[in-house]
Amino acid sequence: MTSAAVEILGLGLGILGWVGVILACGLPMWQVSAFIDVNIVVAQTIWEGLWMSCVVQSTGQMQCKVYDSILALPSEVQAGRALTVIVALLGLVALMVTVVGAQCTNCIRPGKMKSRIVIAGGAIYILCGILVLIPLCWFANIVISDFYDPTVPSSKKREMGAALYIGWAATALLLFGGCLICCCSCSQRDETSFPVKYSAPRRPTSNGEYDKKNYV
């Protein structure tokens, strides 16, 4: 596989990871109700996300409510909001930077500067993966700690929702895609940007002039 194909693959993985982060940010399923009692009747399920909480009835009806106050939210929710929004914006910057410096585009002339721009785009993708990993692991740690804490009532215990798993998958795509872009660009820096041209030796003809085919 050529370096250009690897670069396009890394860019595609980065875009998928970026979309996954946006999806995980908007989903309300960061924490879901944990039903651990023996004789409990499941009448409703509670979903809690970064922006809203939802109550899903056993009949299929769902009611969602956006959080009223930002300052009254727990610190992990506030940090999750800030970091996911920052990652969404940085992902757009990484996309534009990588496209500008990609081998398949002609925005910049081939050379060291073009390779450095692509490396910067891959580094931004890696940074996005690291930043989005912070709120995901923070939420997972709180959910697991409260689940095994005997002082927390059973009605308050939560389990990890689908948004956390989507976020982890998006993190893996961002990190892997960014590493592919950086490695591909680093290997390309040693290669020459201009093809080697072969010039045939000029031989004089019988009348003392040079043959025109030697200049083709």
Phi, psi and chi 1 to 4 in degrees:
 res  aa     phi    psi   chi1   chi2   chi3   chi4
   1 MET       -  129.3 -174.2  179.0  -66.4      -
   2 THR   -71.9  165.5   62.8      -      -      -
   3 SER   -65.0  -34.8   58.8      -      -      -
   4 ALA   -65.0  -40.2      -      -      -      -
   5 ALA   -66.7  -40.0      -      -      -      -
   6 VAL   -64.3  -38.4  174.6      -      -      -
   7 GLU   -64.1  -43.2 -169.8  175.8   81.3      -
   8 ILE   -65.6  -38.0  -65.9  174.9      -      -
   9 LEU   -62.8  -45.2  175.4   61.1      -      -
  10 GLY   -62.0  -39.7      -      -      -      -
  11 LEU   -64.4  -41.3  179.1   59.0      -      -
  12 GLY   -63.6  -41.7      -      -      -      -
  13 LEU   -64.8  -38.5  -66.3  177.6      -      -
  14 GLY   -63.5  -40.2      -      -      -      -
  15 ILE   -65.6  -41.5  -66.3  174.5      -      -
  16 LEU   -63.1  -41.3  -71.3  177.2      -      -
  17 GLY   -64.4  -38.8      -      -      -      -
  18 TRP   -63.9  -43.6  174.7   51.3      -      -
  19 VAL   -64.0  -38.4  173.6      -      -      -
  20 GLY   -63.9  -37.7      -      -      -      -
  21 VAL   -63.9  -43.8  170.2      -      -      -
  22 ILE   -62.4  -40.1  -63.1  175.2      -      -
  23 LEU   -65.6  -45.0  179.2   62.2      -      -
  24 ALA   -64.8  -34.6      -      -      -      -
  25 CYS   -64.7  -38.7  176.6      -      -      -
  26 GLY   -83.9  -22.6      -      -      -      -
  27 LEU   -71.7  141.3  -72.8  176.3      -      -
  28 PRO   -87.4   10.9   31.8  -34.0      -      -
  29 MET  -102.6   53.9  -67.2  175.6  -71.6      -
  30 TRP   -82.0  -36.4  -76.7   62.2      -      -
  31 GLN  -133.2  137.7  -58.9  178.9   83.7      -
  32 VAL  -128.7  160.5  -63.1      -      -      -
  33 SER   -62.4  141.7  -59.1      -      -      -
  34 ALA  -108.6  119.1      -      -      -      -
  35 PHE  -103.1  103.5  -57.9  103.1      -      -
  36 ILE  -119.2   -7.5   56.4  177.0      -      -
  37 ASP   -73.0  155.6  -68.7  -20.5      -      -
  38 VAL   -74.9  -46.6  178.0      -      -      -
  39 ASN  -108.0   31.2  -63.9  -37.4      -      -
  40 ILE   -78.4  141.8 -170.2  169.4      -      -
  41 VAL  -101.2  116.4  177.6      -      -      -
  42 VAL   -79.3   97.0 -178.2      -      -      -
  43 ALA   -96.2  -31.1      -      -      -      -
  44 GLN  -152.9  153.9   61.1 -176.6   16.3      -
  45 THR  -120.3  135.6  -57.2      -      -      -
  46 ILE  -105.0  128.2  -60.8  176.0      -      -
  47 TRP  -111.2  137.4  -64.4  -11.1      -      -
  48 GLU  -129.9  126.8  -64.1  177.0   -2.2      -
  49 GLY  -125.0 -162.5      -      -      -      -
  50 LEU   -79.5  -26.2  -61.8  177.7      -      -
  51 TRP  -117.2  -21.8  -51.3   94.6      -      -
  52 MET  -157.1  167.1   65.9 -176.8   68.9      -
  53 SER  -123.8  143.9   60.6      -      -      -
  54 CYS  -128.1  147.5  -61.2      -      -      -
  55 VAL  -119.8  119.1  177.5      -      -      -
  56 VAL  -105.6  118.7 -177.7      -      -      -
  57 GLN   -79.5  161.0  -54.6  -67.8  -22.7      -
  58 SER   -66.6  -19.7   58.1      -      -      -
  59 THR   -80.4   -8.8   57.0      -      -      -
  60 GLY   104.1   -9.4      -      -      -      -
  61 GLN   -74.6  142.9  -63.2  178.9  -12.1      -
  62 MET  -132.2  134.8 -178.2  174.7   63.6      -
  63 GLN  -124.9  127.3  -63.9  178.5  -12.4      -
  64 CYS  -119.4  147.4  -64.5      -      -      -
  65 LYS  -136.7  127.3 -179.7 -177.6  179.3 -178.3
  66 VAL   -74.5  142.3  179.8      -      -      -
  67 TYR   -61.0  134.7  -62.9  132.8      -      -
  68 ASP   -73.3  -51.7  -63.0  -33.0      -      -
  69 SER  -115.1  133.9  176.0      -      -      -
  70 ILE   -76.5  -40.8  -61.7  177.1      -      -
  71 LEU   -70.1  -23.0  -60.8  178.4      -      -
  72 ALA   -83.2   -5.2      -      -      -      -
  73 LEU   -75.9  154.8  -65.4  174.7      -      -
  74 PRO   -62.3  158.8  -20.8   31.3      -      -
  75 SER   -64.4  -33.7   55.4      -      -      -
  76 GLU   -68.3  -32.7   66.8  -88.2   11.1      -
  77 VAL   -70.9  -42.5  177.2      -      -      -
  78 GLN   -63.3  -44.2  -64.0 -177.6   18.5      -
  79 ALA   -65.5  -38.4      -      -      -      -
  80 GLY   -63.5  -41.4      -      -      -      -
  81 ARG   -60.0  -51.1  -79.4 -173.8  173.9 -171.5
  82 ALA   -62.0  -46.5      -      -      -      -
  83 LEU   -70.2  -39.7  -70.6  175.1      -      -
  84 THR   -67.7  -37.2   50.1      -      -      -
  85 VAL   -67.5  -40.9  170.1      -      -      -
  86 ILE   -62.2  -41.7  -69.7  173.5      -      -
  87 VAL   -65.4  -37.9  167.7      -      -      -
  88 ALA   -62.4  -40.4      -      -      -      -
  89 LEU   -72.2  -41.8  -64.2  176.8      -      -
  90 LEU   -65.5  -33.7  -78.0  178.9      -      -
  91 GLY   -63.0  -37.7      -      -      -      -
  92 LEU   -66.8  -40.1 -179.8   60.2      -      -
  93 VAL   -63.8  -43.6  174.2      -      -      -
  94 ALA   -62.1  -38.0      -      -      -      -
  95 LEU   -63.2  -47.1  173.8   61.0      -      -
  96 MET   -66.7  -41.1  -67.0 -172.7  -64.6      -
  97 VAL   -64.7  -43.5  171.0      -      -      -
  98 THR   -66.4  -40.0  -53.4      -      -      -
  99 VAL   -65.4  -39.1  168.8      -      -      -
 100 VAL   -63.0  -40.1  167.5      -      -      -
 101 GLY   -96.1    3.9      -      -      -      -
 102 ALA   -68.0  154.4      -      -      -      -
 103 GLN   -68.9  -25.3  -59.7 -179.9   42.9      -
 104 CYS   -84.2    0.5   56.4      -      -      -
 105 THR  -117.4  160.0   60.0      -      -      -
 106 ASN  -116.9   28.7  -63.7  -36.7      -      -
 107 CYS   -66.8  -33.3  -59.8      -      -      -
 108 ILE  -131.4  143.7  -61.4  177.9      -      -
 109 ARG   -64.3  143.7  -65.6 -179.3   58.9 -176.2
 110 PRO   -59.5  139.4  -22.4   32.7      -      -
 111 GLY   162.4 -169.0      -      -      -      -
 112 LYS   -65.5  -37.3  -68.3 -176.1  178.1 -179.7
 113 MET   -62.5  -40.0 -178.2   58.7   66.2      -
 114 LYS   -63.4  -41.1 -168.4  178.1 -177.6   70.0
 115 SER   -66.6  -38.5  -61.1      -      -      -
 116 ARG   -66.1  -35.9  -70.3  173.7 -178.5  173.0
 117 ILE   -65.9  -41.4  -68.2  176.1      -      -
 118 VAL   -64.9  -40.8  176.3      -      -      -
 119 ILE   -61.7  -38.8  -67.4  175.0      -      -
 120 ALA   -62.8  -40.9      -      -      -      -
 121 GLY   -63.7  -41.9      -      -      -      -
 122 GLY   -65.3  -37.8      -      -      -      -
 123 ALA   -65.1  -35.8      -      -      -      -
 124 ILE   -66.9  -38.3  -64.0  175.5      -      -
 125 TYR   -61.9  -41.7  -85.7  126.1      -      -
 126 ILE   -64.0  -41.6  -64.9  175.0      -      -
 127 LEU   -61.5  -39.0  178.0   61.5      -      -
 128 CYS   -61.3  -42.9  -70.2      -      -      -
 129 GLY   -62.8  -38.4      -      -      -      -
 130 ILE   -69.7  -41.9  -64.6  174.2      -      -
 131 LEU   -66.0  -42.3  -70.5  178.5      -      -
 132 VAL   -73.1  -19.2   76.6      -      -      -
 133 LEU   -71.2  -25.5 -165.9   61.4      -      -
 134 ILE   -64.0  -55.8  -64.1  174.5      -      -
 135 PRO   -66.3  -31.1   23.8  -33.7      -      -
 136 LEU   -63.5  -49.0  -65.6  172.6      -      -
 137 CYS   -68.5  -32.9  -64.9      -      -      -
 138 TRP   -63.1  -48.4 -165.4  -11.4      -      -
 139 PHE   -62.3  -44.8  -95.5   84.0      -      -
 140 ALA   -61.5  -39.6      -      -      -      -
 141 ASN   -65.2  -41.5  179.8   58.6      -      -
 142 ILE   -66.4  -43.1  -68.1  175.2      -      -
 143 VAL   -62.9  -45.0  169.6      -      -      -
 144 ILE   -67.8  -40.9  -65.3  173.3      -      -
 145 SER   -64.0  -43.6  -60.9      -      -      -
 146 ASP   -69.5  -31.4  -69.0  -15.2      -      -
 147 PHE   -66.3  -39.1 -172.9   85.9      -      -
 148 TYR   -95.5    5.1  -69.3  106.7      -      -
 149 ASP   -84.9  118.3 -170.9   -5.4      -      -
 150 PRO   -69.9  -17.6   23.1  -31.7      -      -
 151 THR   -80.3  -14.4   61.1      -      -      -
 152 VAL   -84.5  126.3  177.4      -      -      -
 153 PRO   -61.3  154.3  -19.7   31.0      -      -
 154 SER   -62.7  -31.8  -60.8      -      -      -
 155 SER   -71.0  -18.1   59.3      -      -      -
 156 LYS   -98.0   -6.6  -61.9  -65.5 -176.4  179.6
 157 LYS   -74.2  144.1  -66.6 -177.7 -177.4  -66.7
 158 ARG  -128.4  162.2  -63.0  -70.5 -176.3  -96.5
 159 GLU  -121.7  162.4  -67.9 -177.2   -6.7      -
 160 MET   -71.3  131.5  -67.2 -178.6  -70.2      -
 161 GLY   -89.6  178.6      -      -      -      -
 162 ALA   -66.9  -28.0      -      -      -      -
 163 ALA   -63.8  -33.5      -      -      -      -
 164 LEU   -66.2  -42.1  -65.8 -178.1      -      -
 165 TYR   -68.4  -37.9  -62.0  100.8      -      -
 166 ILE   -63.5  -40.3  -65.2  175.4      -      -
 167 GLY   -64.5  -39.9      -      -      -      -
 168 TRP   -65.7  -40.1  -79.0  -38.7      -      -
 169 ALA   -63.5  -40.9      -      -      -      -
 170 ALA   -64.6  -37.2      -      -      -      -
 171 THR   -61.8  -44.4  -60.3      -      -      -
 172 ALA   -61.6  -40.6      -      -      -      -
 173 LEU   -65.7  -41.6  -67.8  174.5      -      -
 174 LEU   -63.9  -45.5  -72.6  171.1      -      -
 175 LEU   -66.1  -45.6  -65.6  175.4      -      -
 176 PHE   -67.4  -43.0 -171.5   56.6      -      -
 177 GLY   -64.4  -41.9      -      -      -      -
 178 GLY   -63.8  -40.0      -      -      -      -
 179 CYS   -65.3  -39.5  -69.5      -      -      -
 180 LEU   -62.5  -43.4  -79.1  180.0      -      -
 181 ILE   -63.9  -44.8  -66.0  172.7      -      -
 182 CYS   -66.4  -45.9  -68.9      -      -      -
 183 CYS   -64.1  -40.4  -65.5      -      -      -
 184 CYS   -64.5  -41.0  174.0      -      -      -
 185 SER   -71.4  -35.8  -59.5      -      -      -
 186 CYS   -66.2  -39.1  -70.8      -      -      -
 187 SER   -70.9  -24.8   61.7      -      -      -
 188 GLN   -78.2  -20.9 -178.9 -167.7   -0.6      -
 189 ARG   -65.6  -28.6  -61.6  177.0   83.8 -179.8
 190 ASP   -81.9  -13.4  -61.9  -28.0      -      -
 191 GLU   -85.3  147.7  -61.4  177.6   -0.9      -
 192 THR   -73.9  145.3  177.8      -      -      -
 193 SER   -89.2  -12.4  -59.2      -      -      -
 194 PHE  -118.5  137.0  -59.3   96.6      -      -
 195 PRO   -69.5  150.5   25.6  -33.7      -      -
 196 VAL   -80.0  125.8  178.5      -      -      -
 197 LYS  -100.1  137.4  -63.8 -177.4  178.9  179.9
 198 TYR  -100.6  129.5  173.7   76.5      -      -
 199 SER  -114.9  122.3  178.2      -      -      -
 200 ALA   -72.5  145.6      -      -      -      -
 201 PRO   -64.2  140.5   23.1  -33.5      -      -
 202 ARG   -84.8  120.3  -66.2  179.1  -66.9  178.4
 203 ARG  -114.5  131.0  -61.0  177.6 -179.4  176.5
 204 PRO   -71.2  147.1   25.4  -33.1      -      -
 205 THR   -84.5 -173.7   57.4      -      -      -
 206 SER   -66.2  -28.2   58.2      -      -      -
 207 ASN   -90.8    9.6   56.4    2.2      -      -
 208 GLY    88.3    0.1      -      -      -      -
 209 GLU  -100.6  160.8  -63.3  179.7   -5.5      -
 210 TYR   -85.4  141.0  -70.1   99.4      -      -
 211 ASP   -71.4  137.0 -166.6   -8.3      -      -
 212 LYS   -67.8  -23.2  -65.7 -178.3  179.2  179.1
 213 LYS   -69.5  -17.4   68.6 -180.0 -178.8  179.6
 214 ASN   -72.0  -13.7  -65.2  -35.5      -      -
 215 TYR   -98.0    2.3  -63.7   92.2      -      -
 216 VAL   -84.1      -  178.0      -      -      -
